[in-house]
Amino acid sequence: MDYLTKHLAEPECKQYTAWEIFKYNYFIWVACFFIGLQFTHLDNGIFQEFTLDWNVMKNWPLILWVLFVGLVLLVGTLVLYIMYLYDSIGYLDAYINTIGWLVGIFTSMVYWYCNWLGYNLHIHHWFIGAVLQGVMCW
């Protein structure tokens, strides 16, 4: 209903089957939730060395490099696919502008608090993700 005031010439509605809805909910939400719950268990053994600091990374064993490259490829693929979907519905520019503004606001806040007020401001990654989630279509 007037989503960002853009209109398609002939809008089409797709009615999803129960199986499609189940697959989406199960594989996207439930799987991510379950993996997220297990995240603290991954801080054992070899995964304690999984730190994104070059002084530590240059001494990583092969398994951590394989994991790192796999995660980078997974995130990169998801970002490119989502950008493709946004472009296909004509809203890629709106999302890029929104994310650009949010990154600019957070950067300005950190700069302002740290340099002008002398505080040490640390914005947690989960908070930034929660803010960005509000402007994503999923």
N, C-alpha and C positions, 0 to 999 in steps of 0.2 A: 504494500500500500504506500506508494510514493516514496519508496526507499531511496533516499538521497536525491529525490526529484528526477530520477532518470527513468525513462519508460522504454520498454522494448516494443517493437512494432506489433508483434503478436505474442504476448507472453504465454508461455506454456507451463502447465503444472504437471509435475510428475508425481504419481501416487506410488509410494514405496510399499513394497511387500513386507510382510512381517519378517521374512528371512533377511531382507536388506536392512531393516531397522535393527534386528538382533545382531547381525554382523557388525554394523557400525557401533552400536552401543557396547557390545562385548569386546571387540578387538581394539577399539579406540579407548573408551573410557575405562572399562574394567581391567584390561591388560595394563594400561598405564598406571592405574591406581594400584594394582597388585605389585607391579615392578617398583613403583615409588615406595610402597610399604617395605619392600625388601632392600631398599637402598642402604640402610645402615648395616646390613649383613655383608655388603660388598666392601666394607672398610676393614677387611681381614686379609691376611696373607699378602699375596703379591699386589693386591689392589691398594694397599697402604702407600705404595710408591707412586700411585697415579695422581701426580701433582703437576699442574700446568705452570711449572717454573723451569726455565731452560737449564739451570744448574742441576736440577733433578732429572729432567727429561733426557739429557745427553747420556745418562747412565741407565736408562730404561732397558729391560730385556725385550726381546722380540715380541712377546705376547702383549705387552703394553702398547707397543707401536701399532700392532695389528688392531687392537681395541680402539686406539685413538683414531687411526685412519678410518676404521669402520664407522665410528660415531660421527666423524666429520662428513663422510660420504652420506650417511643416513640423514643428518640434519640438512646438508646441502641439497639432497634430493627432495626432501620435504619442502624446503623453502622454495625451490624452483617450481615444484608442482603447484604449490599454493599460489605463487606469483602467476603461473599460467592460468589457473582457475580464476583469479581476480581479473586478469587481463581479458579472459573470455567473456566475463560478464560486464566489462567496461569500468571496473572500479580500482584498477591497479594504481592509478595516479592518486586517488583519494586515500588509499591505504598507505602509500609511500609518503604522502604529505603528512598524514596523521602521525605515523611512526617518526618521521623527521622532526615534527613539532615536539613530540613527547621526549625524544632523545635530547633535543635542544633544551627543553625545560629542565630535565634531570641534570644535564651538564651544567647549565647555568646555576641551578641550586647548589650543586657540589662546589663550583667555583666561588660562588658568592659566600657560602658558609665557611669554606676553608680559607679563602684569601682575604675577604673583607672583614669577616667577623672573628676569624681565628679559631673556629671550631673544627673538629675532625668529624666530618659527616661520612657515614658509610651507609649506602642504600643497598639492602640485601637483594640478591637476584630474584628471590621469590616475590618480592614486592613489585619489582619492575615487570615480572611475568604476569602478576595479577592485574596490573594496570593495562598492559598490552592485551591481555585476554579480553578486556572490555571492548576493544575495537576490532577484534578478529571475528570472522564469521563462524568459527568453530569453537 
